[in-house]
């Protein structure tokens, strides 16, 4: 596992990658931070650890929300792609547009994923119920205790007790379960309980078994993720795993499933030679940022949103589409969108009706229809000095060409004189880009790349 205090923090990285990767210029790891983290402290174990796990939860949610939808496709193992010399692993995810263009690169971190995936309540019960030895005597040390032994008539010696060094290993197959549950419980605490349902349902059992391991091997203040005891704790866990493996005589598939998860957690790192990829994190963070912003506004101002170019999951979406009520998870999109020829974008958007009636039918315009740029090729007359003589309002506009912009969000806010609309478009660029664009050519390039991505 990582030593969080050893990361070299990269702020405002040139390639807009967010996550952890091996340094190309020196040994060690780089932790590339999102925009807005200019004042984040260097070398602070606790703050780096907390940020890592918050980002880990965010990336996992982004993956869950988008894989399996029409917005992105999961990259197939036989269709791996390289971008900027980054190797994708089989366990990584490449989000792609419907035309197959890579717009987000996301690689999972195997050390944590394997621990979460290895939990199987039935397998753990199976290991606990298997027959095992319970030996408290270290026979390799018998020669040291001959002066204390009781010599029986049948030439057998009896040693009542041994002073074994810590940690004392009982050599039971259940120790692998307790060790695994200790690591799992530590991860669950750092993820603030944001773990798969099968782990949540047995959290008390996991905590009980984890406590059994801690009581036997560690002190009460030791932890895998504590800045003062991190190194010592990992060393004890490695020694415990080695002793358990040497002295467990029955090893089946259940045993090896837990053993490999523990081994990868304790010894693993981002290793291209083992098909782990060169990084953990995401390239294309602007799309994560858009989902974060949309989630914020739908939770804080749901009754003020009249249009949103998003289809994020939400527990109780406002104005839900009746035909989508059976879908899980529930999503905010309630109107099918025309998303252009390149296949990029949400197939569903969120919209409400305005109070403006259609001219030729008894219904109201949706806000998605009012956000319109219209170009009429017919000749018209505009009398600037006397607008009553204009012909523009009397023209047949049914043949006009129209384009419907798709901002990220439109808010309708009540005022004393009626209402005002606020049109928002989320941009993952430093604030200085808007205050002083000429001082940040990298941000300008990022803006250009975003526009190309959406064109």
Buried (B, 14 or more C-beta within 10 A) or exposed (E): BBBBBEBBBBBBBEEBBBBBBBEEEEEEBBBBBBBEBEEBEEEBBEEBBBBBBBBBBBBBBBBEBBBEBBBBBEBEEEEEBEEEEBBBBEBBBBBBBBEEEBBBBBBBBBBBBBBBEBBBEEBBEBBBEBEBEEEEEBEEEEEEBEEEEEEEEEEEEEBEEBEEEEBEBBBBBBBBBBBBBBBBBBBBBBBEEBBEEEBEEBBEEBBEBBBBBBEBBBEEEBBBBBBEBBEEBBEBBBEBBEBBBEBBEEEEEBBEBBBEBBBBBBEBBBEEEEEBBBBBBBBBBBBBBBBBBBBEBBEEEBEBBBBBBBBBBBEEBEBBBEEBEEEEEBBBBBBEBEBEEEBBBBBBBBBBBBEEEEEEEEEBBBBBBBBEEEEBEEEEEEEEEEEEEBEEEEBEEEEEEEEEEBBBBBBBEEEEEEEEEEEBEBBBBBEBBEEEEEEBEBBBEBBEEBEEBEE
